[in-house]
Structure formats: structure tokens, C-alpha cells
Amino acid sequence: MARQEKDLLGYRDIPDNAYWGVQTLRAVENFPITGLTIQTHPNLIKGLAAVKLACARTNQELGILPSGVAEPIIAACQRIMAGELHDQFIVDVIQGGAGTSTNMNANEVIANLALEIIGETRGNYAVINPNDHVNLSQSTNDIYPTALKIALLYSIVDLRAAMAHLQAAFAAKSREFYHVLKMGRTQLQDAVPMTLGQEFGAFAIMIGEDRDRITEVSALLTEINLGATAIGTGINAPEGYAALAAEHLSEITGFSVSTAADLVEATQDVGSLVQTSGTLKRVAVKLSKICNDLRLLSSGPRAGFGEINLPAMQAGSSIMPGKVNPVIPEVVSQVAYEVIGNDVAISMAAEAGQLQLNAFEPVIFHKLDAGINHLTAACYTLADRCVSGITANEARLKDMVEHSIGLATALNPILGYSVATGIAAEALVSGRGVAEIVNERGLMTPEQLAEVLSPTRLANLRPLPGDPTATGSGAETPPHSM
């Protein structure tokens, strides 16, 4: 069964069970691009419904939308926000028209659901119309940018939670490995000793700092242009509409949104989206750096660094028996590469916007939201399927410290740089340990040498709260504690 709907191009048959209409159908036919529909971004659908709900309430309060029309529209929006009919949002994520197709897909679904709520047949737009009623006082040019910002704010809540989870996983390993001495490296060469706990604590802090940056940039997304309508002049929107709509949207979403000071500027500017992308790129770069370190530290297991063991997740080769690969850090790095590449596409799309509107916000949003969602999944995956199961090869770490010429650096204050350099050179040529050579030359008493080469002094280790085994001066809590 089908119903007929008409737009400016003529009549088309619409499946009778469809909540979308003729303008959505045109968009589906025009944009067979990615095979991904906007239902792959559920937070965008939720954001669209939230914005339409705020607008309906505002129009009702201002007396320009009768309650008999407003109430079913409001009820329809609430049901869509709760997750209903997301399968009816069928337009491709990448589309021409600056988001008009997405806006009309929402308008048609809301109108037809509202008609159903009051017992009318779908497509009876004389009663509730997608343009005249659902889109009243609105334009795609203020609805779509506002909805995508709300969507990104929803997604960022999930990303921050995932980053906190990963941060906690690294912090737990920092405490577990607190006393495990190892060699630090600079430029892939032996440097000076540190602890594995300090190394993992640094990872935790890196994630925490980026989580703070995500929080900061999300504040930029709370400035909206709702009420700007077509180009920022507010044509067809009644007096007081913008402020009241923002007030309703804040109450509906829980995000404290505010109307931009200049709506003409806000309608064409996507600077906050560019900055959000840059912050996501920062997160991606840091995550990939950490994953590179985990792969390097676990390399081997016998012919590499072999300092830590990543949990074995799957067989690593179809030909080499027993081989296990660091598949979790590998997949997280690939997410990072995707986000970094997305930033280039977003930058180009932002730069290409002409005059009073950026027509390329669909691809900007798609890349941003996909990046946020993939980073969210990557953080949980890295924490739960890798970091939480990491173990230390303590005997190997101890042996590397004892045989590293990096220990000679600790002798500088007592023996001087020249003597310490001679000891390091002999250790390097002979393969003997620094401590062995110092003892042989009688340069220090065994007690002096033990004090200078103690793990606490070598790593400048601060005690954990309540830890009676750790000694040393400095702050009561280690700089890497969370």
C-alpha cells in the first residue's frame, strides 16, 4: 500500500507504513553516497527531536502554534528522543543542501507520528504539516547547527566517561608497578632509571589532561544560533523566540545553552567545530603515542624489549605457531589515524563555507561524531582488553637496570663526570655492570654504593600514602598518583 505526497517537483508514492515523506524520498535518491544513514548517529536524531521539542513549546507559548497541534508534536518529539522511530531517519550522512534533507526527514517523521498520536492518517498534512507546523519559526540553517551541537555534547559525555575509565586503568597499574625499577629511555637509548609505575602514571596524567581539554571545548558548543532562521536576521521568527527557545532547550537537554551574541556571525561560523576537531586530534595523537609505547615495551617476547606482557587476546598468525600480536593497541592506533584524517576533512569543509552559511556541515558533523564515538569505544577497549591485564617482567627489568651504563649518571655528584664517563665506557666495552666496576676500583664503600643506587634515589621515588616500605624526601604523594 502507498500514499501519494506532493512537493514542488510533483507527486510521488510513499510506502503507507513510512513515517518519512516525499522530501526524504528525494534526498535518499539524490545522495546514495556512503550507505550510512543518519540513524548511525543516534545522538543527532535525539538532538533534532530536542530542538524541535523546544521550538514547539516556544511557538505554543508565544501563541502562534495552537495547542491541538503543538501537543502531539511535543509528544512525538519526546518519543523520538526516547529512541522510537530512529529507523525512519534514512537520509545519507553526507548530503548536499547544508542539512536540509536531515531537517526535512525529522520534520516529516515528527509530523506523521504526531498525526498518528491524534488518530489521523499519515500524510494528512492539512492537519499537521512538516513545514508549516513542525518547522514553524525555523530554518535548516539554525535547526541543523543547533541539533548537531547538542548531538556532539551528548556524545562527548560518553567520551569523557570512557577517558576517565582508561585513566583509572592506567592509574591502577601505576600503583601496582610502583616499586618496579626499570631503565628509562630517550631517543630509544638508555637514559636513567625510573619505575614502571612512573611510566604508567604518566600515561594516566596524559589521558586526564586531554579529558580536561575535551571538557573545555565542549563549552564552546553550548553557544547556538537557534532563532537565526535563514541567515541570522531572524526572519519569520517572532520577538522573544530565540531566548525562549534556548531556555526550553537547556531544560530539555540538561546542557546550559545560550544564544550567540550575533546570529549572522554564528550562522556562518563553524569555529567551535574546528576547535572540537583539533581537540579530538590531540586526544588521538596522545592515545596512539601511548599505544606505540605499549607495543614497544611488550615487543618480543624474547627478541625485543620484553619489559611488560600484554594480555593475549587471539592467535597472531596463520603460519607462525604461538605468535601473539598486540592487536588492541593496534586497533586503537587505527582509530587515532582516522580521527587525525577526519581533522583534515573538517578543516577543508570549514574553510569552504561561503558568505552567510557553511553548506558542508553534514560532513563536518559526520566526521566529528564518528571520531568521538570511535574514540569512546577505543578507550574502553584499551582499558578493559589490554591495560587491566598487563603484567611486568620484573626479573628482566632488574637485569637491564643492573647492566645499563645509565647507572653511571647517578655517580656524577660523587665521583664527577669524567670518572663516571670512564666507568660507563668500561661497562659498555666489557659488558660488566657499573656497580661491579665501582666495587672493583674501590671508589666507594658498598654502603655508599647501595645508597646511591637504591631504587628510591635512582627514580626519585616518593612514597605512596600509607606505604611504609617507600622512603625518601619530597611530596607525600607521588607526582603520578591520581
WOTA-V502516 format. One record per residue. N is the residue number from 1. SS is DSSP state (a for helix, b for strand, c for the rest). PHI is phi in degrees with one decimal (NA if undefined). D_LAST is the distance of its C-alpha to the last C-alpha in Angstrom with 1 decimal. Layout:
[[N SS PHI D_LAST] [N SS PHI D_LAST]]
//
This chain:
[[1 c NA 61.9] [2 b -141.6 61.1] [3 b -118.1 61.2] [4 b -100.6 62.2] [5 b -128.1 60.2] [6 b -123.5 61.3] [7 b -128.6 59.5] [8 c -65.6 61.0] [9 c -93.8 61.8] [10 b 129.5 63.6] [11 b -91.5 63.4] [12 b -142.1 61.1] [13 b -82.0 60.9] [14 b -119.1 57.5] [15 b -53.4 56.8] [16 c -63.4 57.5] [17 c -89.2 54.3] [18 c -84.3 52.2] [19 c -90.2 50.3] [20 c -80.7 50.1] [21 c -131.6 53.3] [22 a -66.7 55.4] [23 a -71.0 53.0] [24 a -66.3 50.3] [25 a -59.3 52.8] [26 a -58.2 53.8] [27 a -66.1 50.2] [28 a -60.2 49.8] [29 a -71.0 53.0] [30 a -80.7 52.1] [31 c -125.9 48.6] [32 c -84.5 48.5] [33 c -98.3 45.8] [34 c -100.1 42.6] [35 c 78.9 43.5] [36 c -104.3 40.3] [37 b -95.8 41.0] [38 a -66.8 38.9] [39 a -70.5 38.2] [40 a -73.0 35.7] [41 c -116.8 33.7] [42 a -58.0 33.6] [43 a -70.5 31.5] [44 a -69.7 34.3] [45 a -62.9 36.9] [46 a -61.5 34.8] [47 a -65.9 34.5] [48 a -60.8 38.2] [49 a -64.2 39.1] [50 a -64.9 36.9] [51 a -66.7 38.6] [52 a -62.5 42.1] [53 a -65.2 41.4] [54 a -62.0 40.5] [55 a -67.8 43.7] [56 a -63.1 45.9] [57 a -63.4 44.8] [58 a -65.0 45.4] [59 a -61.0 48.8] [60 a -65.7 49.8] [61 a -65.2 48.9] [62 c -82.3 50.8] [63 c 78.9 53.8] [64 c -107.4 54.2] [65 c -128.8 53.2] [66 c -59.1 55.2] [67 a -58.4 53.3] [68 a -63.9 55.1] [69 a -98.1 53.5] [70 a -62.6 50.1] [71 a -62.4 49.3] [72 a -66.4 49.7] [73 a -64.3 47.7] [74 a -60.8 44.9] [75 a -63.4 45.1] [76 a -63.2 45.1] [77 a -61.8 42.0] [78 a -63.6 40.1] [79 a -68.1 41.1] [80 a -68.5 40.0] [81 a -58.8 36.6] [82 c -78.0 36.3] [83 c 114.5 37.0] [84 c -76.9 40.7] [85 c 61.6 42.9] [86 a -63.8 40.3] [87 a -70.8 42.7] [88 a -88.8 45.1] [89 c -95.8 43.1] [90 c -115.8 44.8] [91 c -78.0 44.8] [92 b -62.5 43.3] [93 c -65.4 40.0] [94 c -107.2 41.7] [95 c -152.0 44.8] [96 c -78.6 47.0] [97 c 95.4 47.6] [98 c 60.3 44.3] [99 c 95.7 43.1] [100 a -58.7 46.5] [101 a -64.3 46.8] [102 a -66.0 43.4] [103 a -61.5 44.4] [104 a -71.9 47.8] [105 a -58.3 46.4] [106 a -65.3 44.4] [107 a -58.9 47.4] [108 a -69.7 49.7] [109 a -64.1 47.5] [110 a -62.7 46.8] [111 a -61.5 50.5] [112 a -71.9 51.7] [113 a -67.7 49.3] [114 a -62.3 50.3] [115 a -61.1 54.0] [116 a -62.1 53.3] [117 a -60.4 51.8] [118 c -96.2 55.0] [119 c 85.5 57.2] [120 c -91.1 58.3] [121 c -79.8 58.6] [122 c -62.4 56.2] [123 c 89.1 57.5] [124 c -84.4 59.4] [125 c -74.6 58.0] [126 c -68.5 60.8] [127 c -90.9 58.9] [128 c -133.4 55.3] [129 c -107.3 54.9] [130 a -57.9 51.9] [131 a -86.0 52.7] [132 a -71.3 54.6] [133 a -111.5 52.4] [134 a -67.0 49.0] [135 c -98.6 48.7] [136 c -61.6 50.4] [137 c 66.9 49.3] [138 c -131.1 47.1] [139 c -140.9 47.1] [140 a -51.9 45.0] [141 a -72.4 44.0] [142 a -115.0 42.0] [143 a -68.9 41.2] [144 a -64.7 39.8] [145 a -60.5 37.4] [146 a -68.3 36.2] [147 a -63.5 35.8] [148 a -69.9 33.8] [149 a -67.7 31.4] [150 a -61.8 30.9] [151 a -59.7 30.5] [152 a -64.7 27.8] [153 a -62.9 25.9] [154 a -59.8 26.2] [155 a -66.5 25.0] [156 a -66.3 22.0] [157 a -55.9 20.8] [158 a -67.7 20.7] [159 a -63.8 19.1] [160 a -62.3 16.1] [161 a -64.8 15.7] [162 a -65.5 16.2] [163 a -66.9 13.6] [164 a -62.9 11.0] [165 a -63.7 12.3] [166 a -67.5 12.2] [167 a -58.0 8.6] [168 a -64.1 7.8] [169 a -64.8 10.6] [170 a -67.3 9.5] [171 a -63.5 6.2] [172 a -63.8 8.8] [173 a -67.9 11.2] [174 a -59.3 9.2] [175 a -69.9 9.4] [176 a -62.9 12.9] [177 c -97.8 14.1] [178 c -55.0 12.8] [179 c -95.0 16.5] [180 c -81.3 18.1] [181 b -77.6 20.0] [182 b -152.2 21.2] [183 b -90.7 22.9] [184 b -82.4 21.3] [185 b -135.3 23.7] [186 b -127.8 24.9] [187 c 55.2 27.6] [188 c 66.0 27.5] [189 b -111.7 28.9] [190 b -56.7 27.6] [191 b -114.4 25.7] [192 b -134.1 24.0] [193 b -67.7 22.0] [194 b -151.3 18.2] [195 b -111.9 16.2] [196 a -63.9 15.4] [197 a -63.5 11.9] [198 a -64.2 11.7] [199 a -64.0 13.4] [200 a -72.7 11.2] [201 a -63.6 8.0] [202 a -63.8 10.2] [203 a -60.7 11.0] [204 a -61.1 7.7] [205 a -66.4 7.7] [206 a -58.6 11.4] [207 a -65.7 11.2] [208 a -63.9 9.1] [209 a -63.9 11.7] [210 a -69.6 14.5] [211 a -63.1 13.6] [212 a -64.6 14.1] [213 a -65.5 17.3] [214 a -63.6 18.5] [215 a -61.4 18.2] [216 a -63.3 20.2] [217 a -72.0 22.9] [218 a -64.3 23.4] [219 a -63.8 24.7] [220 a -68.2 27.5] [221 c -77.5 28.6] [222 c -82.9 29.5] [223 b -86.5 32.5] [224 b -122.9 35.4] [225 c -112.8 39.1] [226 c -59.8 40.4] [227 c 103.9 43.9] [228 c -73.2 44.6] [229 c 51.5 46.8] [230 c -67.0 48.5] [231 c -132.0 47.6] [232 c 112.5 46.0] [233 c -85.6 49.2] [234 c 77.2 48.7] [235 c -58.7 52.1] [236 c 73.9 53.0] [237 c -103.8 50.1] [238 c -72.1 51.4] [239 c -58.3 50.5] [240 c 84.3 47.2] [241 a -63.3 46.1] [242 a -59.4 43.0] [243 a -65.1 41.4] [244 a -68.6 42.2] [245 a -64.2 41.0] [246 a -63.7 37.6] [247 a -63.2 37.4] [248 a -65.3 38.2] [249 a -64.4 35.8] [250 a -60.7 32.9] [251 a -68.0 34.0] [252 a -70.0 34.4] [253 a -93.8 31.2] [254 c 85.2 28.7] [255 c -98.2 28.0] [256 c -82.0 29.3] [257 c -88.4 31.7] [258 b -139.2 34.1] [259 b -76.0 37.4] [260 c -60.4 37.4] [261 c -65.3 39.5] [262 c -127.2 41.9] [263 a -74.4 42.5] [264 a -65.7 44.6] [265 a -64.0 41.8] [266 a -65.5 39.2] [267 a -73.9 41.5] [268 a -102.5 41.8] [269 c -92.7 38.4] [270 c -119.9 35.6] [271 a -58.8 33.3] [272 a -65.5 30.4] [273 a -72.9 30.7] [274 a -64.2 30.9] [275 a -67.7 27.7] [276 a -61.0 25.9] [277 a -61.7 27.2] [278 a -62.4 26.0] [279 a -69.7 22.5] [280 a -62.6 22.7] [281 a -63.0 24.1] [282 a -59.4 21.2] [283 a -59.5 18.9] [284 a -62.4 21.5] [285 a -61.8 21.9] [286 a -65.0 18.2] [287 a -60.5 18.2] [288 a -67.3 21.5] [289 a -59.6 20.4] [290 a -62.1 17.6] [291 a -65.7 20.3] [292 a -59.3 22.7] [293 a -64.6 20.5] [294 a -62.4 20.1] [295 a -65.7 23.9] [296 a -68.7 24.7] [297 a -64.6 22.7] [298 c -96.3 24.3] [299 c -61.2 27.7] [300 c 135.8 30.6] [301 c -78.2 30.4] [302 c -111.6 32.9] [303 c -107.0 34.0] [304 c -128.2 30.7] [305 c -64.6 27.4] [306 c 58.9 26.8] [307 c -81.0 23.5] [308 b -129.8 21.7] [309 b -116.5 23.3] [310 c -83.4 22.5] [311 c -61.2 23.8] [312 c -75.5 27.5] [313 c -107.2 28.1] [314 c -168.0 31.7] [315 c -61.3 34.6] [316 c -101.0 34.4] [317 c -153.3 38.0] [318 c -87.3 41.4] [319 c -129.0 43.1] [320 c -99.4 40.9] [321 c -61.7 40.4] [322 c 82.7 37.0] [323 c -75.2 35.2] [324 c -126.6 31.7] [325 c -103.5 30.1] [326 c -80.6 26.5] [327 a -68.3 27.5] [328 a -72.2 24.1] [329 a -57.7 22.8] [330 a -64.6 26.4] [331 a -71.3 26.5] [332 a -66.2 23.2] [333 a -61.9 24.7] [334 a -66.9 27.9] [335 a -61.5 26.2] [336 a -61.7 24.7] [337 a -61.9 28.3] [338 a -62.1 29.7] [339 a -64.9 27.4] [340 a -64.0 28.3] [341 a -65.6 31.9] [342 a -57.3 31.7] [343 a -61.2 30.7] [344 a -66.1 34.0] [345 a -61.9 36.0] [346 a -65.1 34.3] [347 a -62.1 35.1] [348 a -66.3 38.7] [349 a -65.7 39.2] [350 a -67.6 37.9] [351 a -67.1 40.2] [352 c -82.6 43.1] [353 c -64.7 43.3] [354 b -108.0 46.6] [355 c 54.9 47.8] [356 c -88.2 46.7] [357 b -156.2 44.7] [358 c -98.1 42.5] [359 c -79.1 44.1] [360 c -109.2 41.4] [361 a -62.8 38.6] [362 a -56.9 39.0] [363 a -73.1 37.8] [364 a -60.1 35.0] [365 a -64.3 33.7] [366 a -55.4 34.3] [367 a -69.2 32.3] [368 a -65.4 29.4] [369 a -68.2 29.1] [370 a -61.7 29.6] [371 a -62.2 26.9] [372 a -61.5 24.4] [373 a -65.4 25.5] [374 a -71.0 25.4] [375 a -64.8 21.9] [376 a -60.1 20.8] [377 a -62.8 22.6] [378 a -64.4 21.4] [379 a -63.8 17.7] [380 a -63.7 18.5] [381 a -64.1 20.9] [382 a -63.4 18.6] [383 a -65.8 15.9] [384 a -85.0 18.5] [385 a -109.0 21.3] [386 c -140.7 19.7] [387 a -58.8 16.1] [388 a -63.8 16.1] [389 a -105.3 19.3] [390 c -70.9 18.7] [391 b -122.8 20.0] [392 b -106.3 20.5] [393 c -90.8 24.0] [394 a -65.6 23.5] [395 a -63.4 27.2] [396 a -66.9 27.5] [397 a -61.4 24.5] [398 a -62.9 26.0] [399 a -64.0 29.4] [400 a -66.9 28.3] [401 a -64.4 26.7] [402 a -64.8 29.9] [403 c -104.1 32.2] [404 c -89.7 30.4] [405 a -73.2 32.2] [406 a -61.7 28.8] [407 a -62.4 28.9] [408 a -60.7 31.8] [409 a -58.9 29.5] [410 a -68.6 28.3] [411 a -86.5 32.0] [412 a -51.5 32.7] [413 a -64.1 32.3] [414 a -96.8 34.6] [415 a -101.7 37.2] [416 c 90.9 37.1] [417 a -62.9 36.4] [418 a -65.2 40.0] [419 a -65.1 40.0] [420 a -63.0 36.4] [421 a -64.8 37.6] [422 a -62.2 40.7] [423 a -64.2 38.6] [424 a -61.1 36.4] [425 a -64.6 39.6] [426 a -65.0 41.2] [427 a -62.1 38.2] [428 a -66.9 38.2] [429 a -74.8 41.9] [430 a -86.2 42.3] [431 c 79.9 39.2] [432 c -85.5 38.6] [433 c -81.6 35.4] [434 a -59.8 34.7] [435 a -61.7 34.6] [436 a -61.6 37.9] [437 a -69.1 39.6] [438 a -61.8 38.5] [439 a -63.2 39.8] [440 a -62.6 43.0] [441 a -82.3 43.7] [442 c 66.6 43.0] [443 c -77.3 40.9] [444 c -146.0 38.4] [445 c -73.0 38.6] [446 a -57.7 36.7] [447 a -67.3 34.7] [448 a -63.0 33.9] [449 a -65.4 32.9] [450 a -62.2 30.7] [451 a -68.2 28.8] [452 a -65.0 28.6] [453 c -98.5 27.4] [454 c -68.4 25.0] [455 a -55.8 21.6] [456 a -62.1 19.9] [457 a -76.6 22.1] [458 a -59.5 22.3] [459 c -99.7 18.5] [460 c 49.4 18.0] [461 c -77.7 15.6] [462 c -97.3 13.7] [463 c -73.2 13.6] [464 c -72.5 10.9] [465 c -56.0 11.7] [466 c 78.2 15.0] [467 c -96.5 15.6] [468 c -78.5 19.3] [469 c -89.1 19.9] [470 c -95.5 17.8] [471 c -123.6 19.7] [472 c 128.2 19.8] [473 c -87.6 19.6] [474 c 114.7 17.0] [475 c -63.5 14.0] [476 c -70.8 13.1] [477 c -116.6 9.4] [478 c -66.9 9.0] [479 c -63.8 8.5] [480 c -100.3 6.4] [481 c -72.2 3.8] [482 c -107.3 0.0]]
//
